[in-house]
Amino acid sequence: MTRKFRYNFNCIAIVFSVAMFFLGCKDNYERVGQEAKKKIFPQGVARNFVFTYTETKEPMNSEQIDTSQVVAVLTSPISEDYDNLTFPYRTFPHGLNLDFFDSDKNKSIVMADYGIVYNMTNLIDLRGNVVLESYDGKKLETPQLYWDRTNDWIFSQGKFKFTNPEDGTVMYGEGMDFNKDLSFFSAHKTSGLYTIKDE
């Protein structure tokens, strides 16, 4: 009987020890590498941001203002500057409004719910209810739009709606690219409406 008691006692002790071992385990592993979430903070935040970009044909002194021309005016409720990172960029998390002017001072407008400007690649990424309205009434609506500032080229792979009041057309499609003044426009997967005037 003592041998059986000892055997049962040893079994209970082993089960109890193993249970305590597993219950006592705790994850103390510190996450490193890709598992760790890095905290990124902007080096600067601007509220009620207004940026006016001007150009001059000739160098001017500090008192001349009549030879400069306003090219664009960018406004946003908030701008976050991440120029302190290896790949610098600037975000507009609460949307932006861009008025840009051609050489004849005609104003066109771009609006978006979110924007990000990549300084190294000179690329602008606009997202959420992106609307581009040209001075002559043409209107482009899309959920996302990219603007390559180096080549003045605008493109998107998303769905879009393009309205041209001059010829009464409304074009729908998915994917397009065009230049800044809309003199070249290439659309993919299109459908639309065209108004024909009866004479």
TAMO-V358246 format. One record per pair of residues at least 4 apart in sequence whose C-alpha atoms are under 7 Angstrom apart, sorted by the first residue. I is the first residue (numbers start at 0). J is the second residue. D is the distance in whole Angstrom. If there is no record, write none. Layout:
<<I:J:D> <I:J:D>>
//
This chain:
<<0:4:6> <1:5:6> <2:6:6> <3:7:6> <4:8:6> <5:9:6> <6:10:6> <7:11:6> <8:12:6> <9:13:6> <10:14:6> <11:15:6> <12:16:6> <13:17:6> <14:18:6> <15:19:6> <16:20:6> <17:21:6> <18:22:6> <19:23:6> <20:24:7> <30:34:6> <30:35:5> <31:35:5> <41:79:6> <41:80:5> <41:81:5> <42:80:6> <42:81:6> <42:82:7> <42:83:6> <43:79:6> <43:80:5> <44:78:6> <44:79:5> <44:80:6> <45:77:6> <45:78:5> <45:79:7> <46:76:6> <46:77:4> <46:78:6> <47:75:6> <47:76:4> <47:77:6> <48:74:5> <48:75:5> <48:76:6> <48:77:6> <48:78:6> <49:73:6> <49:74:4> <49:75:7> <50:72:6> <50:73:5> <50:74:6> <51:71:6> <51:72:4> <51:73:6> <52:69:6> <52:70:6> <52:71:5> <52:72:6> <53:67:6> <53:68:5> <53:69:4> <53:70:5> <54:67:6> <54:68:5> <54:69:7> <54:70:7> <55:66:6> <55:67:5> <55:68:6> <59:63:6> <70:99:6> <70:100:5> <70:101:7> <71:97:7> <71:98:5> <71:99:4> <71:100:6> <72:97:6> <72:98:5> <72:99:6> <73:96:6> <73:97:5> <73:98:6> <74:95:6> <74:96:5> <74:97:6> <75:91:7> <75:94:6> <75:95:5> <75:96:6> <76:93:6> <77:91:6> <77:92:7> <77:93:6> <78:89:7> <78:90:6> <78:91:5> <79:89:6> <79:90:5> <79:91:6> <80:88:7> <80:89:5> <80:90:7> <81:87:6> <81:88:5> <81:89:6> <82:87:4> <82:88:6> <83:87:6> <86:119:7> <87:117:6> <87:118:6> <87:119:7> <88:115:7> <88:116:5> <88:117:4> <88:118:6> <89:115:6> <89:116:5> <89:117:7> <90:114:6> <90:115:4> <90:116:6> <91:95:6> <91:113:6> <91:114:5> <91:115:6> <92:113:5> <92:114:7> <93:112:6> <93:113:6> <94:111:5> <94:112:4> <94:113:4> <94:114:6> <95:110:6> <95:111:6> <95:112:7> <95:113:7> <95:114:7> <96:109:6> <96:110:5> <96:111:7> <97:108:6> <97:109:5> <97:110:6> <98:106:6> <98:107:6> <98:108:5> <98:109:7> <99:106:6> <99:107:5> <99:108:6> <100:104:5> <100:105:5> <100:106:5> <100:107:6> <101:105:6> <101:106:7> <105:134:6> <106:134:5> <107:132:6> <107:133:4> <107:134:5> <108:131:6> <108:132:5> <108:133:6> <109:130:6> <109:131:4> <109:132:6> <110:129:6> <110:130:5> <110:131:7> <111:125:6> <111:126:6> <111:127:6> <111:128:6> <111:129:4> <111:130:7> <112:126:6> <112:127:5> <112:128:6> <113:125:6> <113:126:5> <113:127:6> <114:124:6> <114:125:5> <114:126:6> <115:123:6> <115:124:5> <115:125:7> <116:122:6> <116:123:5> <116:124:6> <117:121:6> <117:122:5> <117:123:6> <121:147:6> <121:148:6> <121:149:6> <122:145:7> <122:146:6> <122:147:5> <122:148:6> <123:145:6> <123:146:5> <123:147:7> <124:144:6> <124:145:5> <124:146:7> <125:129:7> <125:143:6> <125:144:5> <125:145:6> <126:142:6> <126:143:4> <126:144:7> <127:142:5> <127:143:6> <128:140:7> <128:141:6> <128:142:5> <129:140:6> <129:141:5> <129:142:6> <129:143:6> <129:144:7> <130:139:6> <130:140:5> <130:141:7> <131:138:6> <131:139:5> <131:140:7> <132:136:6> <132:137:6> <132:138:4> <132:139:7> <133:137:5> <133:138:6> <136:163:7> <136:164:6> <137:162:6> <137:163:5> <137:164:6> <138:161:6> <138:162:5> <138:163:7> <139:159:7> <139:160:6> <139:161:5> <139:162:6> <140:159:6> <140:160:5> <140:161:7> <141:157:7> <141:158:6> <141:159:4> <141:160:7> <142:157:7> <143:155:6> <143:157:6> <144:154:6> <144:155:5> <145:153:6> <145:154:5> <145:155:6> <146:152:6> <146:153:4> <146:154:7> <147:151:6> <147:152:5> <147:153:6> <148:152:7> <151:178:6> <151:179:6> <152:177:6> <152:178:5> <152:179:6> <153:176:6> <153:177:5> <153:178:6> <153:179:7> <154:175:6> <154:176:4> <154:177:6> <155:174:5> <155:175:6> <155:176:6> <156:173:6> <156:174:4> <156:175:6> <157:173:5> <157:174:5> <158:172:6> <158:173:4> <158:174:6> <159:171:6> <159:172:5> <159:173:6> <160:170:6> <160:171:5> <160:172:7> <161:169:6> <161:170:5> <161:171:6> <162:168:6> <162:169:5> <162:170:6> <163:167:6> <163:168:5> <163:169:6> <164:168:7> <167:193:6> <167:194:5> <168:192:6> <168:193:5> <168:194:6> <169:191:5> <169:192:5> <169:193:7> <170:189:7> <170:190:6> <170:191:4> <170:192:6> <171:189:5> <171:190:5> <171:191:5> <172:186:7> <172:187:6> <172:188:5> <172:189:4> <172:190:6> <173:187:6> <173:188:5> <173:189:7> <174:186:6> <174:187:5> <175:185:6> <175:186:4> <175:187:6> <176:184:6> <176:185:5> <176:186:7> <177:181:6> <177:183:5> <177:184:4> <177:185:6> <178:182:7> <178:183:6>>
//
